[in-house]
Amino acid sequence: MYLPRKTFFRENPAPVLNKIPPHKRIVIDHNEHGLEGTYSCIYQDHKSDLVDSLTTLLPQLEKYKRLVLVAPLEAFHAQDLIAGFEAFSKEHKKNHKIIHQVQPDSFKKGDAYITFSRYDQDDVDIIKLCREKNWKLGEDIGLISYNDTAVKEVLEEGITVISTDFRKMGEEAANAILNETAVTLRDPATVIIRNSL
């Protein structure tokens, strides 16, 4: 029996996961460190994904004065995304700021926000503030959100997203099981450009 594993522990799960025989271990989504043996891992590289995605979006970002990453403190991938955001901003000499939640008093015309809150609350807060100020999303304020959903496709004429193909990740895990081979694959994110940018 194969035991897939999606890791969202704050503590180090390696000692427990190492009790699973490597040939029966599949780690999905996060490249866990400290695991022994030859096992399958299909993972996201959040830092590289953010750098690559923002580089793809450079033409759309030119009209904005500042990039703002909304990084909730409790978010599991926050440190990787902050590192990617800082690396991109430094490389492309972008004015940037990191905040932990959207605040009305620091909401400025000309900012492009990058959000990844678990329940999309930051997206909702940004849209509400745009409506209050009569600003247009995609012109006065930019919005890039992590992980695509059907709602983001239609909300405010479409929200630009950076998203991993979770279906593909599952298919790759299934292929590793069916072929009885150990694989290590990065599942890169894709960008879907919509009207919010």
N, C-alpha and C positions, 0 to 999 in steps of 0.2 A: 504494500500500500504506500502511495506517495503522500507526503504531507506538505501541501502548499503553505506558504507563510507570508502574510502581509504584516510587516513590522511597523508598529506605532508605539513601541514602548519607550519610555523615558530612560529606564535603566537598561543595562547591557544584557540582551537576551542570548548572547553567544554561549554561555555555559549550559543553558537549557537546550538550545538548538543543537549543540554539539552532541547531545545524547541521542539524537536521531541519526541513524546511519546515513552517511553522506549521499549514497546512491538513491536514497528514498527522500531526500530533502530538496524542495524547490522553494526558493525565496523569491517572492514577487513584490515589485514596486520599490524596495529599498535595498541597496547593496550593503548588506550587513557586514561589518568588519569582525574579524576574530573567529570566523568559522573554519573548521578543519575539513580536510578531505576534498574530493572532487564532487561537486553538486551543481545543480542548475540554479541560475539566478537571472531573472528578467527584471530590469530595474530602470528607474528614472534617475537622471542626473540633473537635479533641480538647478544647480548653479549654472552648468553649461546650457541647459535648456533656456534659462532666462537670458543669458548673454546672446545666444544664437537667435532667439525670438525677437529680442529688442533690436538686434542688428538687422534682421529682416524688415522690421518696422521703422527703420531710420527715416525713410522718406516721409512717412506719416507723422513722425515725431518732430520734424523740423518746425512745424508751425506753433509748437508749444515752448514756453519760456523755461519751464521747469518740470522735471519728472519727480513724482511723489510715490514712494512705495509704502503701502499701508500693510504693516507687518504686525499682526496681532501677537502678543507675547506668548500666548499659549499654543500657537501654531507649530506643528511638529517640524515642518520644513523651513521655518523662518530663517534660521542661520544660513542655510544653503542659498536661499533666495536673496537674502541681504548681501551675501558675498558676491553673488552673480550681479546684482544690481550695482554694487559699488565698483566692481570690475568694469562693467559696461560703461558706467558714468565717467569713470576715470579715463578709460581708453578713448571715449568719444567727446571728452571735455564737456559733459552735460551738467548744467545746474541741477542739483537733485537734493532730495530730502527724504528721510525715513521717519514715518510716524506710526503710532500703534493703533490709532483709531481716527476716523474722520471727525474733524472739529469744525463747526461753522465759522469760528473766528479766524481760522487759518485757511479757509477755502478761498482760493484766488483764481480769477480769470487768467487763462493762459497755462494752467497746470494740467499735466496728463497723469492720471492716477493708475497705478498697477495694484490690483487687489487679489487676495487669495483667501479670504475668510471662509470658514467652513460652510456657513449657511447664507453666504452672499449678502450679509447685512451691510457691509461697506458699499457694495454696489447700490443698494437701496438708498443708503444715506446720501451718496453722491447724486443720484437721480433726484431725490427730494430737494436737495440744496440747489441744484440747477433749476428746478421748477420754481422754487421760492424767489430766486434771483432773476428769473426769466432769461437764463443762459441756455444756449443750445449745446447739447452733448455732441461731440465730434467737431465743434467749431470753437466755442469758448472754453470748454473743458474736454479733455480726452479721458477715455476709460478703457483699460485693458484688464480683463478678468481671467483668472485661472480656471480651467476645466469647463468645457462646453456643456451646456444643457439645452433642452428644447426651449426653455424660457428665455435664455440669453440670445437665441436666434431671433426671437420676435420682440423682446422688450426694447422699447425706445428705438424701434426700427433696426435693432441688431446691436449686440455688444461684441466688440472685438475680443477674441479669446486666445489664450495659449493653452493647449490641451494635449494630453497624452491619449493615445488610442488604447483604452483599457481592454477593448475587445481583442485587439491585436496581441496585447500582453497575455491574455488568457489563451489565445490560439497558440502562441509560442510555447507557453507552459504545457499545453495539451500535446503539442508535437514532440516536446522533449520526453514526455511520458510514453507516448506511442512508439517513438523511435528508440526508447531506452538509451538516450544519450544525454550527457551533461552539457549544458550550454550556459554561456555567460553573455547576455545580450543587453545592450542599452536600448531602451525604447524611447527614441527622441520625441519631444513635443512638436506639434505643428501649430502654425498660426492661422487663424481664420479672421480675416479682416472684414469688419462690418462698419456700420455708420457711426459708432461711438468714438472713432478715431479719425 
